[in-house]
Amino acid sequence: MDELIVKDSNGNQLHDGDSVTVIKSLKVKGGGTTIKQGTTVKKIRLTDNDEEVDCKIDGMSIVLRTEFLRKK
């Protein structure tokens, strides 16, 4: 079985528990809030999709696209 390889916007490989930085301000659908550029997200979790990661920001569970993330 092939292992899923997840990469950030710079091509660095991401793993469960990594910390990442948001490289672009993003509006949260249905949340009415915005995740600002430069926000650090800790302890990401990989999903079945290599273009998305699951994380918690301000107590909200959110799925972010890897194209907007940079590994710390």
DAVENRA-V124969 format. One record per pair of residues at least 6 apart in sequence whose C-alpha atoms are under 8 Angstrom apart, sorted by the first residue. I is the first residue (numbers start at 1). J is the second residue. D is the distance in Angstrom with one decimal. If there is no record, write none. Layout:
# DAVENRA-V124969
((I & J & D) (I & J & D))
This chain:
# DAVENRA-V124969
((4 & 48 & 7.8) (4 & 50 & 6.6) (5 & 13 & 6.8) (5 & 14 & 7.7) (5 & 50 & 6.5) (6 & 13 & 5.7) (6 & 14 & 5.5) (6 & 15 & 7.5) (6 & 46 & 7.7) (6 & 50 & 4.9) (6 & 51 & 6.9) (6 & 66 & 7.9) (7 & 13 & 4.4) (7 & 14 & 5.5) (7 & 50 & 7.6) (7 & 51 & 7.8) (7 & 66 & 6.8) (8 & 14 & 6.7) (8 & 66 & 5.1) (8 & 67 & 6.0) (8 & 68 & 7.6) (8 & 69 & 5.6) (8 & 70 & 5.5) (8 & 71 & 6.5) (9 & 66 & 6.3) (9 & 67 & 4.6) (9 & 68 & 6.3) (9 & 69 & 5.8) (9 & 70 & 5.9) (10 & 70 & 6.6) (12 & 71 & 6.9) (14 & 71 & 7.2) (15 & 44 & 7.8) (15 & 45 & 7.5) (15 & 46 & 6.9) (16 & 43 & 6.8) (16 & 44 & 5.7) (16 & 45 & 4.8) (16 & 46 & 5.7) (17 & 42 & 7.0) (17 & 43 & 3.8) (17 & 44 & 5.1) (17 & 45 & 6.3) (18 & 42 & 6.4) (18 & 43 & 5.3) (18 & 44 & 5.7) (18 & 71 & 7.4) (18 & 72 & 7.9) (19 & 40 & 6.9) (19 & 41 & 5.6) (19 & 42 & 4.2) (19 & 43 & 5.8) (19 & 44 & 6.6) (19 & 71 & 6.3) (19 & 72 & 5.8) (20 & 40 & 5.8) (20 & 41 & 5.3) (20 & 42 & 6.5) (20 & 44 & 7.8) (20 & 69 & 6.1) (20 & 70 & 5.4) (20 & 71 & 4.4) (20 & 72 & 5.2) (21 & 37 & 7.9) (21 & 38 & 5.7) (21 & 39 & 5.6) (21 & 40 & 4.5) (21 & 41 & 6.1) (21 & 69 & 5.6) (21 & 70 & 5.2) (21 & 71 & 6.3) (21 & 72 & 6.5) (22 & 35 & 7.9) (22 & 36 & 7.4) (22 & 37 & 5.4) (22 & 38 & 5.3) (22 & 39 & 5.4) (22 & 40 & 6.6) (22 & 41 & 7.6) (22 & 68 & 5.8) (22 & 69 & 4.8) (22 & 70 & 6.5) (23 & 37 & 5.2) (23 & 38 & 6.0) (23 & 68 & 5.5) (23 & 69 & 5.8) (23 & 70 & 6.7) (24 & 36 & 7.0) (24 & 37 & 4.6) (24 & 38 & 7.5) (24 & 68 & 6.1) (25 & 34 & 6.7) (25 & 35 & 5.5) (25 & 36 & 4.4) (25 & 37 & 4.4) (26 & 34 & 5.5) (26 & 35 & 5.1) (26 & 36 & 6.5) (26 & 37 & 7.6) (27 & 33 & 6.1) (27 & 34 & 4.3) (27 & 35 & 6.3) (28 & 34 & 5.7) (28 & 35 & 7.1) (41 & 55 & 7.3) (41 & 56 & 7.5) (41 & 57 & 6.9) (42 & 55 & 7.6) (43 & 55 & 6.9) (44 & 53 & 6.4) (44 & 54 & 5.9) (44 & 55 & 4.9) (44 & 56 & 7.8) (45 & 53 & 5.7) (45 & 54 & 5.0) (45 & 55 & 6.2) (46 & 52 & 7.2) (46 & 53 & 4.9) (46 & 54 & 6.2) (47 & 53 & 5.6) (47 & 54 & 6.6) (51 & 65 & 5.6) (51 & 66 & 5.3) (51 & 67 & 7.3) (52 & 63 & 6.4) (52 & 64 & 5.5) (52 & 65 & 4.4) (52 & 66 & 5.5) (53 & 63 & 5.6) (53 & 64 & 5.4) (53 & 65 & 6.4) (53 & 66 & 6.7) (54 & 61 & 7.1) (54 & 62 & 5.8) (54 & 63 & 4.4) (54 & 64 & 6.4) (55 & 61 & 5.7) (55 & 62 & 5.4) (55 & 63 & 6.3) (55 & 64 & 7.5) (56 & 62 & 5.8))
